[in-house]
Amino acid sequence: MMPTIIVTLIALWQVVLVGYTFILAGNAADEAVRQATAAEPGARQAACEAAGLKHLSEAWRSGADVTCGGSGYVTADVKLEVPILFPGTLSFPFPVRGHAGAVEEAD
């Protein structure tokens, strides 16, 4: 019975990591687009990337990809890798994506 319990706990832990990665990707996209709308168009990508990576721990930041684009309506896309059992080690081959959009702020 013990192996069944251990395998179940490992599977549940992996599901928690997948869900947490989705939450992190969505939050990073929200933060990135918030900063991108307030930045000048020339500095938008740098502000977007810095804000998107700011609250991610090193385990998720190392494989993260943050991009912003658009004019008038700014969008941010964040791609994170899902760790296998322990953050900072191996990752699944499929990424988790977060997307957010906001209207550009006027002066």
N, C-alpha and C positions, 0 to 999 in steps of 0.2 A: 504493500500500500504506500510505503514511503516514496518510492520512485514516482508514482503517479502524482502524489502531492507536490513533489519538487518540480516536476515538469509543468504542472498546472501553475505553480507560483512563478516559474520562469516565463511562461506564456503570458500571464497577467502582467508581469513587470514589463515585458516587451510592448504590450498594448498601451501601458501607461506612458512609455517613452515615445511611442508614435503619437499619442494624443498630445503630450507635452510639446513635441516638436511642431505640431500644427498650431498650438497656442502661441509658441514663440515666433513662428513665421508670420502669423497674423498681426501680432503686436509689433514686430519689427517693421512690417509694411506700413502699419498705421503711423508709427513714429517717423519713418522715413518720409512719407508723403507730407506729414505735418511740417517737417523742416524744409522740404523741397518747395512747398508753396510759398514760404516766406523768403526763400533765397532768390538772389538774382539769377536769371537764366544761365549765365556763364558759370556760376558757382553751384548750380542746382545739383549736379551729380555728386560732387564732393560732400555737400551738406546732407544729401539723401543717404549716401553710403555711411557716413559717420553716425548719423542718427539711427540707421537701421542696425548697425553693429554694436551700438553703445550698450545695450542691455543684454546682449548675448554673452554667455560664458564662453571660455576658450574652446570647450568641446564642440559647440555649435558654430562658433565664429570661424573656425579654421576652414570649414567647407562651405561657408555662406557666400551667396552671390546676391548683391543688392543693386537694382537698376531703377532709375526714374526716367520718365519721359513725358512728353506732352507740353502743350502750351495752352493756357486758359484752364484746361482741366488736366491736372497733373496726376500721373499714376505712378505707383511704386510696386515693383515685383521683387519678392524675396524668395530665394531657393535655399533650403536647408537640407542637410543629409540626416537621415534617421540612424542613430547609433544602435549597434547590436549589443544589448545587455548593459554595457557600461559606456557612458558618454566619454568621448575622447579616444575610443578604440576603433574597431571596425565599424563600417556603416553599410546599410542596405544599398543596393544599386539604384533604388528609385528615390528621387528627391521629393520633399514636401514643399509646396509653393504657397506663398501668401500674397495677396493682391489687395491694394487699397487705392482709392482715388479721392481727390479733393479739388475744389475750385481754387485757382490761383488767387492769392490775396492782392488787393489793390493798395496803392500807396495812399 
